[in-house]
Amino acid sequence: MRAATYVRESTRAQEEGFSPDAQRQALEQYAAQQSVEIVARYSDFESGTKETREGFQQMLEAAQAHEFDAILCFHTSRFARDAEVARRAKRQLRNLGVKVIALNLPNLDPESPEGHLLEGISEVLDEHYSRQLGWWTRAGLREKFRQGKFVGVPPLGYRRVPKKIIDDDGVERPHPQADRLVPSEVAPIIREAYRKYATGQFSTTDLCIWMAEQGLRSTYGGGPLAASGVRKILGNRAYLGYIKHKTEGERPGDVEPLIDEALFEEVQARLRERRTGSGTSAPKSFRAYALTGLLRCAACGTKWYGYTDSGGRSYYRCYGPGSRGCTGEIKFRRTDNLEGQIEEMVIRNLSLDAATKAAVVDALRGRQPDFEKERRRLERQLEREADLYRLGDIERDDYLQRRDSIKAQLAALPPVPLPLRQQQVLDTLDGIADLWPEMAPVARKALCRSLLKEIVVQDGVITAIQPRPEAMAVVVSLLTPPTSHPHRDPAGAPARRRRRTPASTGRCCRRRRGRGEPASRPAARTAER
């Protein structure tokens, strides 16, 4: 019998004895004892109440392709902690002839009356445990808040005092300031960010770049901070020593302040000025960068992201370790430079068959930003602010500021796009190279993401392109240096199309001097699921 193993780790998995290594070892041992061949392995590291788990969904898709005859999991709770999710998935698998075997109930026959009852009880108990654990956790967090402790992940600039310390005699004792938030080694960067912004000479985008150069990374994911993350830092009252709970409100807590009230209020005034447009900077319109998320630095492996400076000039920039380790000589390029390289290397050489055209249309349709959804959200927010003003909950000046800020955001949204018409888009794709210069950044981004998986940049020059597997036949291997006017000659006539060549069978195309050749796939960083 061929089988797949499924391993899932939850927050309390280590305490419950459900660590990934323990699960894998038990599953391998069971397979060896039962002469079962393990042909696939899947894993997830999130809550079992979610049906959208990546590994879980991949396993169900593989089952539909009949790649195995059974699924082995360490415990029924590892398969799912929601009774409905478990029943629906097991029904789907059994209709395909795939068994689900949990080592805590290895001999269960779900077709028998007793087995059906026992399986149902087990699923309900697994869900009950999850709900009960959630209730206990929420109650514990409320009590922690009432004791003045900070609830959640410490903000950047803080660290949590450990619960225990080892004294001079080598004896472990409770720490007298356990769970208190105290400044960490990056606290000076946070203080300086507040001071810089209070001067009015730095925008949140400027602070993003400065913080990245200082080596500051986000608490979530470890990547560079975005402008929205900087705004959250600048408005976080935890830096004044306050703690907050979503149902209990806000109060002074056991947190050592990083800044004083005067500096905090000055920064809030600057933020309000920029939101309402009454200060030195008007609200910025919606911006999209065609290659954001696709570009990767060849020197340090970090992603390049788009940003626009205070003068309205747009760039792609490496937000890597900066002075702490990135060896790249050129760490930023104008957006039109890199997008021009992609235009010359890929867009002008596109060769689309009918099936690929249809796939690109679907990708473009699926990747259109939902501006209408954002518009409706802002309109509802505008109505709520008006209701609060009518009820007397906010003052007139505050209402007018909020109203003007929301209206500015509404005005900055692009007009509602017309629905994509299949035949129109198919006709347009034949002349996509001629349309590229006039395409909006949002449309360029959708097209690039439907074709490309990764673009490697070295010293401001694109050196390798990795197509998406489904677009492998689309990306042509002829890569040529970009020109200043890729689509028109000096006289203004349309440029002559280059002869199209068959697509490379390699996973990645590397740029050569004047010509492209298939090359090995660049080193890729894979994230553990």
HELIX and SHEET records of a PDB file:
HELIX    1   1 ALA A   13  GLU A   16  1                                   4    
HELIX    2   2 PRO A   20  GLN A   33  1                                  14    
HELIX    3   3 GLU A   54  GLN A   64  1                                  11    
HELIX    4   4 THR A   76  PHE A   79  1                                   4    
HELIX    5   5 ALA A   83  ASN A   95  1                                  13    
HELIX    6   6 PRO A  113  ARG A  146  1                                  34    
HELIX    7   7 ALA A  187  ALA A  198  1                                  12    
HELIX    8   8 THR A  204  GLU A  213  1                                  10    
HELIX    9   9 ALA A  227  LEU A  234  1                                   8    
HELIX   10  10 ARG A  237  LEU A  240  5                                   4    
HELIX   11  11 GLU A  261  THR A  276  1                                  16    
HELIX   12  12 GLY A  322  ARG A  324  5                                   3    
HELIX   13  13 THR A  335  MET A  345  1                                  11    
HELIX   14  14 ILE A  347  ASN A  349  5                                   3    
HELIX   15  15 ALA A  354  GLY A  366  1                                  13    
HELIX   16  16 PHE A  371  ARG A  390  1                                  20    
HELIX   17  17 ARG A  396  ALA A  412  1                                  17    
HELIX   18  18 GLN A  422  ASP A  430  1                                   9    
HELIX   19  19 ILE A  432  LEU A  435  1                                   4    
HELIX   20  20 TRP A  436  GLU A  438  5                                   3    
HELIX   21  21 PRO A  441  LEU A  451  1                                  11    
HELIX   22  22 PRO A  469  ALA A  471  5                                   3    
SHEET    1   A 4 GLU A  37  ASP A  44  0                                        
SHEET    2   A 4 ARG A   2  ARG A   8  1                                        
SHEET    3   A 4 ALA A  70  CYS A  73  1                                        
SHEET    4   A 4 LYS A  99  ALA A 102  1                                        
SHEET    1   B 2 TYR A 158  ARG A 160  0                                        
SHEET    2   B 2 LEU A 181  PRO A 183 -1                                        
SHEET    1   C 2 LYS A 164  ILE A 166  0                                        
SHEET    2   C 2 GLU A 172  PRO A 174 -1                                        
SHEET    1   D 2 TYR A 242  HIS A 245  0                                        
SHEET    2   D 2 GLY A 249  PRO A 252 -1                                        
SHEET    1   E 5 LEU A 295  CYS A 297  0                                        
SHEET    2   E 5 LEU A 452  GLN A 458  1                                        
SHEET    3   E 5 VAL A 461  PRO A 467 -1                                        
SHEET    4   E 5 CYS A 508  ARG A 511 -1                                        
SHEET    5   E 5 GLY A 516  ALA A 519 -1                                        
SHEET    1   F 3 TRP A 304  THR A 308  0                                        
SHEET    2   F 3 SER A 314  CYS A 318 -1                                        
SHEET    3   F 3 PHE A 332  ARG A 334 -1                                        
END                                                                             
